[in-house]
Amino acid sequence: MAALAAVRLGCVKYLNARPLIHGWSGQVHFDDPSALCRQLAAGELEVALVSSFEYLRNPIYSVVDRVAIASDGPVYSVILAHCGRVEQLREVVVDPASQTSVNLLRCLLGERGMKVEFVSQGDICAERGLLLIGDQAIRFRQQSRGRHQFLDLGEEWKKATGKPFVYALWLVRPDCDGKLAVAQALRSLGQNNVENLRALIAAQPASIREFCEFYFRECLRFAFDEEEKRGFQMFGELCVKQELLPAVPPPPKLI
């Protein structure tokens, strides 16, 4: 256990990650997905729960099998907020913290034949939408009070492919010592938390427990099984089709 506690481990800082990290005995560096991807690539972290696109972009990592952040339909917290019809959009303001969601939206809009410019700032209007992820998306939805419409990217992916979508995976650097033990510990932790969601939810602040009941049970999946793996493969294929990747990477090395 001492060796596991010494692993330089990072995790996305959003609510959706809690079932996969709650109870970890070692130190955890929490950050935005894009920052974690940079730190993992630079060797500042050995293991991190990061955007699934990071593996597609740089397939040097091993992937912890059977656990992930995924959805099989509406995910609630990965959304395109807009005012008019989606087909009217000419620009989308993107969340700089995201890799996977930006490219997922590029694929979904590209499959509709839409050419949209992705920009770093601007207000929502009839021709400009806003891509939001994680806790920021949750807050935006809850505070919108009917002023906006929302395209749920998990729901749109399910409609388009019939498969779940995988947002984040545990990626392990090839030079990480004891990677098999780390992978087994992370897998066991996540599976145990998911099997005991009632206790996990009870450990959250009282103000969000009701939302966690809905979010963890009805919106998210925490598996990386055959259907999730097929959905992940399809994402890679669509990224190539939309010229976001030069080629589909090999299937991940699962540990």
C-alpha positions as CSV (number, residue, x, y, z in Angstrom):
1,M,0.0,0.0,0.0
2,A,2.9,2.4,0.6
3,A,4.0,2.0,-3.0
4,L,0.5,2.8,-4.2
5,A,0.3,5.9,-2.0
6,A,3.5,7.2,-3.6
7,V,2.1,7.1,-7.1
8,R,1.8,10.5,-8.7
9,L,-1.9,10.4,-9.5
10,G,-4.1,13.0,-11.0
11,C,-7.9,13.1,-11.4
12,V,-10.4,15.5,-13.0
13,K,-11.8,17.8,-10.4
14,Y,-15.5,17.3,-11.3
15,L,-18.3,15.6,-9.4
16,N,-18.5,12.9,-12.0
17,A,-15.1,11.5,-10.9
18,R,-16.0,11.0,-7.3
19,P,-17.2,7.4,-7.7
20,L,-13.8,6.5,-9.2
21,I,-11.6,8.3,-6.7
22,H,-13.4,8.5,-3.4
23,G,-11.4,6.7,-0.7
24,W,-8.0,6.6,-2.5
25,S,-5.4,6.5,0.3
26,G,-2.7,8.4,-1.4
27,Q,-2.3,12.0,-2.6
28,V,-4.4,13.1,-5.6
29,H,-3.8,16.1,-7.8
30,F,-7.1,17.4,-9.0
31,D,-7.2,19.6,-12.1
32,D,-9.0,20.3,-15.4
33,P,-8.9,17.6,-18.0
34,S,-6.6,19.5,-20.4
35,A,-4.1,20.4,-17.6
36,L,-4.0,16.8,-16.5
37,C,-3.3,15.6,-20.0
38,R,-0.4,18.0,-20.3
39,Q,1.0,16.9,-16.9
40,L,0.6,13.2,-17.8
41,A,2.4,13.7,-21.1
42,A,5.2,15.6,-19.5
43,G,5.8,12.9,-16.9
44,E,4.7,15.1,-14.0
45,L,1.9,12.5,-13.3
46,E,2.2,8.7,-13.7
47,V,-1.5,7.9,-13.7
48,A,-4.5,10.1,-14.4
49,L,-8.2,10.0,-15.0
50,V,-8.3,12.2,-18.1
51,S,-10.1,12.9,-21.3
52,S,-10.5,9.7,-23.4
53,F,-9.4,11.6,-26.5
54,E,-5.9,11.9,-24.9
55,Y,-5.4,8.2,-25.6
56,L,-6.6,8.6,-29.2
57,R,-4.2,11.5,-29.7
58,N,-1.2,9.9,-28.0
59,P,-1.7,6.1,-27.6
60,I,1.4,5.4,-25.6
61,Y,-0.6,4.7,-22.4
62,S,-2.0,1.6,-20.8
63,V,-5.7,1.9,-19.9
64,V,-7.2,0.6,-16.6
65,D,-9.8,-1.9,-17.7
66,R,-13.5,-2.0,-16.7
67,V,-13.7,1.4,-15.2
68,A,-14.4,4.8,-16.9
69,I,-16.6,7.8,-16.9
70,A,-19.2,7.1,-19.5
71,S,-22.9,7.5,-20.3
72,D,-25.4,5.5,-22.3
73,G,-27.7,8.3,-23.3
74,P,-28.2,11.7,-21.7
75,V,-25.2,12.7,-19.5
76,Y,-26.5,16.0,-18.2
77,S,-23.1,17.6,-17.8
78,V,-21.7,17.7,-21.3
79,I,-23.9,20.2,-23.2
80,L,-24.2,22.7,-26.0
81,A,-26.2,25.6,-24.7
82,H,-28.0,27.6,-27.4
83,C,-30.9,30.0,-28.0
84,G,-32.2,29.1,-31.4
85,R,-32.1,26.1,-33.6
86,V,-28.8,24.1,-33.6
87,E,-28.7,24.3,-37.4
88,Q,-28.5,28.1,-37.1
89,L,-25.2,28.0,-35.2
90,R,-22.2,29.5,-36.9
91,E,-19.9,29.6,-33.9
92,V,-19.4,27.7,-30.6
93,V,-17.6,29.0,-27.6
94,V,-15.6,26.1,-26.2
95,D,-14.5,25.2,-22.7
96,P,-10.7,25.3,-22.8
97,A,-10.6,22.6,-20.1
98,S,-12.0,19.9,-22.5
99,Q,-10.5,17.8,-25.2
100,T,-13.0,14.9,-25.6
101,S,-16.1,17.0,-25.5
102,V,-14.9,19.5,-28.1
103,N,-14.0,16.7,-30.5
104,L,-17.2,14.9,-29.8
105,L,-19.2,18.0,-30.7
106,R,-17.1,18.4,-33.8
107,C,-18.0,14.9,-34.8
108,L,-21.7,15.3,-34.1
109,L,-22.0,18.6,-36.0
110,G,-19.8,17.3,-38.8
111,E,-22.1,14.3,-39.2
112,R,-25.0,16.7,-39.6
113,G,-23.0,18.4,-42.4
114,M,-22.6,21.6,-40.3
115,K,-19.5,23.8,-40.6
116,V,-19.1,25.7,-37.3
117,E,-16.2,27.8,-36.1
118,F,-15.0,27.0,-32.6
119,V,-14.0,30.2,-30.7
120,S,-12.6,31.0,-27.2
121,Q,-15.1,33.7,-26.1
122,G,-18.4,35.3,-26.9
123,D,-22.0,35.5,-25.6
124,I,-24.7,33.1,-26.5
125,C,-26.9,34.3,-29.3
126,A,-29.0,32.8,-32.2
127,E,-25.8,32.0,-34.2
128,R,-23.4,31.2,-31.3
129,G,-23.6,28.4,-28.8
130,L,-21.6,27.5,-25.7
131,L,-20.1,24.2,-24.9
132,L,-19.9,23.4,-21.2
133,I,-18.7,20.3,-19.3
134,G,-18.6,19.0,-15.8
135,D,-19.6,21.1,-12.7
136,Q,-19.8,24.3,-14.8
137,A,-22.3,22.7,-17.1
138,I,-24.4,21.5,-14.1
139,R,-24.4,25.0,-12.6
140,F,-25.3,26.6,-15.9
141,R,-28.3,24.2,-16.5
142,Q,-29.6,24.7,-12.9
143,Q,-29.3,28.5,-13.2
144,S,-30.6,28.9,-16.8
145,R,-34.3,29.1,-15.7
146,G,-35.6,28.3,-19.2
147,R,-33.5,31.0,-21.0
148,H,-31.5,28.4,-23.0
149,Q,-31.9,25.2,-24.9
150,F,-29.5,22.3,-24.4
151,L,-28.1,19.7,-26.7
152,D,-26.9,16.9,-24.5
153,L,-23.9,15.4,-26.2
154,G,-24.3,12.0,-24.5
155,E,-27.9,11.8,-25.8
156,E,-26.9,12.8,-29.3
157,W,-24.1,10.3,-29.4
158,K,-26.5,7.5,-28.4
159,K,-29.0,8.5,-31.1
160,A,-26.2,8.6,-33.7
161,T,-24.5,5.3,-32.8
162,G,-26.6,3.3,-30.4
163,K,-23.5,3.0,-28.2
164,P,-22.3,4.4,-24.9
165,F,-19.8,7.3,-24.9
166,V,-16.6,7.2,-22.9
167,Y,-15.5,10.6,-21.6
168,A,-12.6,9.8,-19.3
169,L,-10.3,6.8,-18.7
170,W,-7.5,6.0,-16.2
171,L,-4.4,6.3,-18.3
172,V,-1.0,4.9,-17.1
173,R,2.4,6.0,-18.4
174,P,4.6,3.2,-19.7
175,D,7.3,4.1,-17.2
176,C,5.0,3.8,-14.2
177,D,6.4,1.3,-11.7
178,G,3.9,-1.3,-10.4
179,K,1.3,-0.4,-12.9
180,L,-0.6,-3.7,-12.6
181,A,-1.0,-3.1,-8.8
182,V,-2.1,0.5,-9.4
183,A,-4.6,-0.6,-12.0
184,Q,-6.1,-3.3,-9.8
185,A,-6.4,-0.9,-6.8
186,L,-8.1,1.8,-8.9
187,R,-10.4,-0.8,-10.5
188,S,-11.4,-2.2,-7.1
189,L,-11.9,1.2,-5.6
190,G,-14.2,2.3,-8.4
191,Q,-16.2,-0.9,-8.6
192,N,-16.6,-0.9,-4.8
193,N,-17.8,2.7,-4.8
194,V,-20.3,2.0,-7.6
195,E,-21.6,-1.1,-5.8
196,N,-22.1,1.0,-2.7
197,L,-23.5,4.2,-4.2
198,R,-25.7,4.8,-1.2
199,A,-22.7,5.1,1.1
200,L,-20.8,7.3,-1.4
201,I,-23.8,9.6,-1.8
202,A,-24.2,9.8,2.0
203,A,-20.6,11.0,2.2
204,Q,-21.3,14.0,-0.1
205,P,-22.4,17.4,1.2
206,A,-26.1,17.4,2.2
207,S,-26.8,20.2,-0.4
208,I,-26.0,17.9,-3.4
209,R,-27.1,14.5,-2.2
210,E,-30.4,14.6,-4.1
211,F,-28.7,15.6,-7.3
212,C,-26.0,12.9,-6.8
213,E,-28.8,10.3,-6.6
214,F,-30.0,11.4,-10.0
215,Y,-26.6,12.1,-11.6
216,F,-24.7,9.0,-10.5
217,R,-27.6,6.6,-11.0
218,E,-29.4,7.9,-14.0
219,C,-26.9,9.9,-16.1
220,L,-23.5,8.2,-15.6
221,R,-22.0,4.8,-16.2
222,F,-18.6,3.9,-14.6
223,A,-17.8,0.8,-16.7
224,F,-15.4,0.2,-19.6
225,D,-16.8,-3.0,-20.8
226,E,-17.5,-4.3,-24.3
227,E,-20.2,-1.8,-25.3
228,E,-18.2,1.1,-24.0
229,K,-15.1,-0.2,-25.8
230,R,-17.1,-0.4,-29.0
231,G,-18.4,3.2,-28.5
232,F,-14.8,4.4,-27.9
233,Q,-13.6,2.7,-31.1
234,M,-16.4,4.4,-33.0
235,F,-15.4,7.7,-31.6
236,G,-11.9,7.2,-32.9
237,E,-13.2,6.2,-36.3
238,L,-15.4,9.3,-36.5
239,C,-12.5,11.5,-35.4
240,V,-10.5,10.2,-38.4
241,K,-13.5,10.7,-40.7
242,Q,-13.8,14.3,-39.5
243,E,-10.0,14.8,-39.9
244,L,-9.4,15.3,-36.2
245,L,-7.0,12.4,-36.1
246,P,-4.6,11.1,-38.9
247,A,-5.5,7.4,-38.2
248,V,-7.4,5.3,-35.7
249,P,-4.9,4.2,-33.0
250,P,-4.5,0.6,-32.0
251,P,-6.8,-0.8,-29.3
252,P,-5.6,0.2,-25.9
253,K,-3.4,-2.0,-23.8
254,L,-5.7,-2.9,-21.0
255,I,-4.3,-3.6,-17.5
